[in-house]
Amino acid sequence: MQSHFPVIIEQDSDGVFLVECPQFKGCRSYGKTIHEAMENIKEAIEACLEDEPFFTDVSTFIGIRDIEVAIP
C-alpha cells in the first residue's frame, strides 16, 4: 500500500537541503541535493511509520502560509 505525506523543503546558508514531514513530530532529514534530501526523508518517514503504524496521535497537515512582518 502506498500513501502520500507532505514535506517542507528549506535550504540553509551552506546550501544543504533540510526537509521535514510535519505529520510526524521530529521527522526531519537533510541532503546535499534535493534528491538526496527526499530519499532521506522517505527513510525517516518509514522509520516514523514503524513507530506509529496505525497513524495514532499524528498531526494533520493544514498547509503553509506566508505572512508579512515589519523588520525594525
N, CA, C and O atoms as CSV, one atom per row, in Angstrom:
chain,resi,resn,atom,element,x,y,z
A,1,MET,N,N,0.843,-1.180,0.000
A,1,MET,CA,C,0.000,0.000,0.000
A,1,MET,C,C,0.893,1.250,0.000
A,1,MET,O,O,1.901,1.292,0.706
A,2,GLN,N,N,0.534,2.231,-0.765
A,2,GLN,CA,C,1.262,3.492,-0.847
A,2,GLN,C,C,0.446,4.598,-0.188
A,2,GLN,O,O,-0.784,4.540,-0.186
A,3,SER,N,N,1.103,5.583,0.359
A,3,SER,CA,C,0.437,6.741,0.944
A,3,SER,C,C,1.288,7.968,0.672
A,3,SER,O,O,2.502,7.857,0.498
A,4,HIS,N,N,0.665,9.127,0.635
A,4,HIS,CA,C,1.360,10.384,0.380
A,4,HIS,C,C,1.484,11.169,1.677
A,4,HIS,O,O,0.564,11.182,2.496
A,5,PHE,N,N,2.636,11.829,1.861
A,5,PHE,CA,C,2.875,12.647,3.039
A,5,PHE,C,C,3.447,13.985,2.589
A,5,PHE,O,O,4.293,14.023,1.696
A,6,PRO,N,N,2.997,15.090,3.196
A,6,PRO,CA,C,3.553,16.395,2.834
A,6,PRO,C,C,4.947,16.542,3.417
A,6,PRO,O,O,5.234,16.031,4.500
A,7,VAL,N,N,5.816,17.245,2.692
A,7,VAL,CA,C,7.137,17.570,3.204
A,7,VAL,C,C,7.428,19.045,2.949
A,7,VAL,O,O,6.934,19.634,1.988
A,8,ILE,N,N,8.227,19.618,3.812
A,8,ILE,CA,C,8.664,21.006,3.685
A,8,ILE,C,C,10.155,20.975,3.396
A,8,ILE,O,O,10.913,20.307,4.099
A,9,ILE,N,N,10.577,21.690,2.368
A,9,ILE,CA,C,11.986,21.714,1.981
A,9,ILE,C,C,12.518,23.141,2.156
A,9,ILE,O,O,11.913,24.108,1.695
A,10,GLU,N,N,13.662,23.242,2.832
A,10,GLU,CA,C,14.347,24.521,3.003
A,10,GLU,C,C,15.809,24.323,2.615
A,10,GLU,O,O,16.286,23.192,2.519
A,11,GLN,N,N,16.507,25.417,2.397
A,11,GLN,CA,C,17.932,25.341,2.113
A,11,GLN,C,C,18.652,26.276,3.077
A,11,GLN,O,O,18.306,27.453,3.175
A,12,ASP,N,N,19.659,25.757,3.796
A,12,ASP,CA,C,20.382,26.597,4.741
A,12,ASP,C,C,21.474,27.410,4.039
A,12,ASP,O,O,21.668,27.295,2.829
A,13,SER,N,N,22.172,28.219,4.806
A,13,SER,CA,C,23.167,29.122,4.231
A,13,SER,C,C,24.368,28.383,3.644
A,13,SER,O,O,25.122,28.964,2.862
A,14,ASP,N,N,24.560,27.117,4.005
A,14,ASP,CA,C,25.640,26.306,3.444
A,14,ASP,C,C,25.212,25.537,2.201
A,14,ASP,O,O,26.014,24.811,1.614
A,15,GLY,N,N,23.945,25.691,1.792
A,15,GLY,CA,C,23.439,25.013,0.603
A,15,GLY,C,C,22.857,23.637,0.868
A,15,GLY,O,O,22.470,22.940,-0.069
A,16,VAL,N,N,22.789,23.231,2.136
A,16,VAL,CA,C,22.230,21.926,2.492
A,16,VAL,C,C,20.706,22.018,2.474
A,16,VAL,O,O,20.136,22.995,2.961
A,17,PHE,N,N,20.046,21.003,1.913
A,17,PHE,CA,C,18.589,20.966,1.862
A,17,PHE,C,C,18.063,20.274,3.115
A,17,PHE,O,O,18.417,19.132,3.407
A,18,LEU,N,N,17.218,20.984,3.846
A,18,LEU,CA,C,16.596,20.472,5.063
A,18,LEU,C,C,15.158,20.108,4.715
A,18,LEU,O,O,14.459,20.888,4.068
A,19,VAL,N,N,14.724,18.956,5.130
A,19,VAL,CA,C,13.382,18.502,4.772
A,19,VAL,C,C,12.702,17.939,6.008
A,19,VAL,O,O,13.330,17.281,6.838
A,20,GLU,N,N,11.401,18.211,6.117
A,20,GLU,CA,C,10.629,17.823,7.293
A,20,GLU,C,C,9.255,17.326,6.867
A,20,GLU,O,O,8.648,17.875,5.947
A,21,CYS,N,N,8.767,16.288,7.534
A,21,CYS,CA,C,7.396,15.824,7.330
A,21,CYS,C,C,6.589,16.242,8.552
A,21,CYS,O,O,6.722,15.635,9.614
A,22,PRO,N,N,5.748,17.277,8.417
A,22,PRO,CA,C,5.039,17.811,9.578
A,22,PRO,C,C,3.991,16.875,10.181
A,22,PRO,O,O,3.481,17.156,11.265
A,23,GLN,N,N,3.662,15.790,9.521
A,23,GLN,CA,C,2.683,14.865,10.087
A,23,GLN,C,C,3.232,14.063,11.251
A,23,GLN,O,O,2.470,13.505,12.041
A,24,PHE,N,N,4.554,14.004,11.359
A,24,PHE,CA,C,5.188,13.257,12.436
A,24,PHE,C,C,6.113,14.192,13.200
A,24,PHE,O,O,6.953,14.861,12.598
A,25,LYS,N,N,5.971,14.245,14.499
A,25,LYS,CA,C,6.821,15.105,15.318
A,25,LYS,C,C,8.270,14.646,15.213
A,25,LYS,O,O,8.584,13.473,15.415
A,26,GLY,N,N,9.142,15.591,14.893
A,26,GLY,CA,C,10.563,15.296,14.830
A,26,GLY,C,C,11.023,14.536,13.608
A,26,GLY,O,O,12.149,14.037,13.586
A,27,CYS,N,N,10.187,14.431,12.587
A,27,CYS,CA,C,10.547,13.681,11.378
A,27,CYS,C,C,11.247,14.628,10.412
A,27,CYS,O,O,10.608,15.310,9.611
A,28,ARG,N,N,12.582,14.655,10.506
A,28,ARG,CA,C,13.393,15.577,9.714
A,28,ARG,C,C,14.592,14.852,9.126
A,28,ARG,O,O,15.023,13.818,9.637
A,29,SER,N,N,15.123,15.405,8.049
A,29,SER,CA,C,16.350,14.883,7.465
A,29,SER,C,C,16.977,15.981,6.616
A,29,SER,O,O,16.522,17.124,6.636
A,30,TYR,N,N,18.010,15.634,5.880
A,30,TYR,CA,C,18.710,16.621,5.055
A,30,TYR,C,C,19.467,15.908,3.943
A,30,TYR,O,O,19.570,14.681,3.924
A,31,GLY,N,N,19.995,16.706,3.015
A,31,GLY,CA,C,20.812,16.158,1.942
A,31,GLY,C,C,21.540,17.271,1.215
A,31,GLY,O,O,21.158,18.438,1.300
A,32,LYS,N,N,22.599,16.898,0.496
A,32,LYS,CA,C,23.366,17.877,-0.281
A,32,LYS,C,C,22.601,18.314,-1.528
A,32,LYS,O,O,22.842,19.400,-2.055
A,33,THR,N,N,21.675,17.468,-2.003
A,33,THR,CA,C,20.809,17.799,-3.137
A,33,THR,C,C,19.362,17.565,-2.712
A,33,THR,O,O,19.100,16.891,-1.715
A,34,ILE,N,N,18.429,18.126,-3.474
A,34,ILE,CA,C,17.016,17.880,-3.165
A,34,ILE,C,C,16.719,16.387,-3.288
A,34,ILE,O,O,15.994,15.826,-2.466
A,35,HIS,N,N,17.274,15.752,-4.303
A,35,HIS,CA,C,17.035,14.317,-4.489
A,35,HIS,C,C,17.509,13.521,-3.268
A,35,HIS,O,O,16.793,12.655,-2.768
A,36,GLU,N,N,18.715,13.821,-2.799
A,36,GLU,CA,C,19.244,13.126,-1.628
A,36,GLU,C,C,18.381,13.398,-0.393
A,36,GLU,O,O,18.103,12.486,0.385
A,37,ALA,N,N,17.958,14.655,-0.216
A,37,ALA,CA,C,17.108,15.008,0.921
A,37,ALA,C,C,15.773,14.262,0.858
A,37,ALA,O,O,15.267,13.803,1.882
A,38,MET,N,N,15.207,14.143,-0.344
A,38,MET,CA,C,13.925,13.443,-0.491
A,38,MET,C,C,14.070,11.945,-0.204
A,38,MET,O,O,13.190,11.344,0.411
A,39,GLU,N,N,15.168,11.350,-0.644
A,39,GLU,CA,C,15.409,9.935,-0.328
A,39,GLU,C,C,15.574,9.749,1.177
A,39,GLU,O,O,15.074,8.779,1.747
A,40,ASN,N,N,16.276,10.683,1.816
A,40,ASN,CA,C,16.498,10.579,3.257
A,40,ASN,C,C,15.214,10.774,4.057
A,40,ASN,O,O,15.000,10.084,5.054
A,41,ILE,N,N,14.348,11.712,3.631
A,41,ILE,CA,C,13.101,11.915,4.380
A,41,ILE,C,C,12.175,10.723,4.174
A,41,ILE,O,O,11.396,10.386,5.065
A,42,LYS,N,N,12.251,10.087,3.019
A,42,LYS,CA,C,11.458,8.875,2.792
A,42,LYS,C,C,11.832,7.814,3.826
A,42,LYS,O,O,10.959,7.169,4.407
A,43,GLU,N,N,13.138,7.637,4.053
A,43,GLU,CA,C,13.599,6.684,5.069
A,43,GLU,C,C,13.142,7.105,6.462
A,43,GLU,O,O,12.747,6.262,7.269
A,44,ALA,N,N,13.194,8.413,6.748
A,44,ALA,CA,C,12.759,8.914,8.054
A,44,ALA,C,C,11.259,8.668,8.260
A,44,ALA,O,O,10.836,8.288,9.352
A,45,ILE,N,N,10.460,8.885,7.216
A,45,ILE,CA,C,9.023,8.639,7.309
A,45,ILE,C,C,8.759,7.158,7.548
A,45,ILE,O,O,7.905,6.797,8.358
A,46,GLU,N,N,9.493,6.304,6.843
A,46,GLU,CA,C,9.326,4.861,7.048
A,46,GLU,C,C,9.652,4.477,8.487
A,46,GLU,O,O,8.985,3.616,9.061
A,47,ALA,N,N,10.670,5.103,9.076
A,47,ALA,CA,C,11.010,4.842,10.480
A,47,ALA,C,C,9.893,5.330,11.403
A,47,ALA,O,O,9.562,4.667,12.385
A,48,CYS,N,N,9.313,6.492,11.085
A,48,CYS,CA,C,8.199,7.008,11.888
A,48,CYS,C,C,6.996,6.080,11.797
A,48,CYS,O,O,6.291,5.870,12.783
A,49,LEU,N,N,6.764,5.528,10.615
A,49,LEU,CA,C,5.640,4.611,10.436
A,49,LEU,C,C,5.834,3.326,11.231
A,49,LEU,O,O,4.859,2.722,11.680
A,50,GLU,N,N,7.079,2.905,11.408
A,50,GLU,CA,C,7.337,1.726,12.235
A,50,GLU,C,C,6.983,2.009,13.687
A,50,GLU,O,O,6.505,1.126,14.398
A,51,ASP,N,N,7.219,3.254,14.130
A,51,ASP,CA,C,6.883,3.640,15.497
A,51,ASP,C,C,5.386,3.883,15.670
A,51,ASP,O,O,4.837,3.646,16.746
A,52,GLU,N,N,4.722,4.360,14.606
A,52,GLU,CA,C,3.296,4.684,14.658
A,52,GLU,C,C,2.588,4.044,13.468
A,52,GLU,O,O,2.114,4.758,12.585
A,53,PRO,N,N,2.505,2.708,13.423
A,53,PRO,CA,C,1.977,2.030,12.236
A,53,PRO,C,C,0.506,2.303,11.934
A,53,PRO,O,O,0.063,2.093,10.804
A,54,PHE,N,N,-0.247,2.761,12.910
A,54,PHE,CA,C,-1.676,2.986,12.670
A,54,PHE,C,C,-2.033,4.461,12.697
A,54,PHE,O,O,-3.200,4.822,12.852
A,55,PHE,N,N,-1.021,5.319,12.546
A,55,PHE,CA,C,-1.219,6.773,12.488
A,55,PHE,C,C,-1.928,7.321,13.714
A,55,PHE,O,O,-2.714,8.261,13.598
A,56,THR,N,N,-1.674,6.763,14.869
A,56,THR,CA,C,-2.296,7.285,16.085
A,56,THR,C,C,-1.545,8.520,16.543
A,56,THR,O,O,-0.315,8.557,16.498
A,57,ASP,N,N,-2.269,9.517,16.979
A,57,ASP,CA,C,-1.688,10.749,17.504
A,57,ASP,C,C,-0.741,11.403,16.501
A,57,ASP,O,O,0.337,11.874,16.865
A,58,VAL,N,N,-1.150,11.427,15.248
A,58,VAL,CA,C,-0.349,12.042,14.194
A,58,VAL,C,C,-0.976,13.387,13.852
A,58,VAL,O,O,-2.198,13.502,13.761
A,59,SER,N,N,-0.144,14.398,13.664
A,59,SER,CA,C,-0.640,15.727,13.314
A,59,SER,C,C,-1.285,15.717,11.933
A,59,SER,O,O,-0.919,14.912,11.076
A,60,THR,N,N,-2.239,16.609,11.721
A,60,THR,CA,C,-2.859,16.787,10.418
A,60,THR,C,C,-2.232,17.998,9.751
A,60,THR,O,O,-2.294,19.104,10.289
A,61,PHE,N,N,-1.638,17.806,8.605
A,61,PHE,CA,C,-1.014,18.903,7.881
A,61,PHE,C,C,-2.096,19.769,7.256
A,61,PHE,O,O,-2.950,19.276,6.519
A,62,ILE,N,N,-2.055,21.067,7.554
A,62,ILE,CA,C,-3.044,22.008,7.027
A,62,ILE,C,C,-2.492,22.757,5.819
A,62,ILE,O,O,-3.186,22.906,4.814
A,63,GLY,N,N,-1.275,23.220,5.906
A,63,GLY,CA,C,-0.693,23.947,4.788
A,63,GLY,C,C,0.362,24.923,5.250
A,63,GLY,O,O,0.685,24.998,6.435
A,64,ILE,N,N,0.890,25.661,4.311
A,64,ILE,CA,C,1.912,26.663,4.596
A,64,ILE,C,C,1.388,28.006,4.122
A,64,ILE,O,O,0.839,28.118,3.026
A,65,ARG,N,N,1.558,29.010,4.944
A,65,ARG,CA,C,1.144,30.365,4.582
A,65,ARG,C,C,2.336,31.291,4.678
A,65,ARG,O,O,3.304,31.001,5.382
A,66,ASP,N,N,2.269,32.386,3.983
A,66,ASP,CA,C,3.285,33.418,4.013
A,66,ASP,C,C,2.713,34.610,4.753
A,66,ASP,O,O,1.590,35.030,4.475
A,67,ILE,N,N,3.467,35.160,5.689
A,67,ILE,CA,C,2.973,36.315,6.447
A,67,ILE,C,C,4.021,37.431,6.389
A,67,ILE,O,O,5.223,37.178,6.468
A,68,GLU,N,N,3.548,38.649,6.252
A,68,GLU,CA,C,4.431,39.805,6.179
A,68,GLU,C,C,4.603,40.409,7.553
A,68,GLU,O,O,3.622,40.668,8.250
A,69,VAL,N,N,5.848,40.635,7.951
A,69,VAL,CA,C,6.168,41.223,9.257
A,69,VAL,C,C,7.188,42.327,9.053
A,69,VAL,O,O,8.170,42.144,8.335
A,70,ALA,N,N,6.963,43.463,9.677
A,70,ALA,CA,C,7.912,44.570,9.574
A,70,ALA,C,C,9.178,44.223,10.344
A,70,ALA,O,O,9.117,43.701,11.457
A,71,ILE,N,N,10.320,44.517,9.742
A,71,ILE,CA,C,11.605,44.263,10.390
A,71,ILE,C,C,12.147,45.598,10.877
A,71,ILE,O,O,12.373,46.511,10.083
A,72,PRO,N,N,12.354,45.709,12.186
A,72,PRO,CA,C,12.811,47.018,12.742
A,72,PRO,C,C,14.221,47.362,12.298
A,72,PRO,O,O,14.747,48.411,12.670
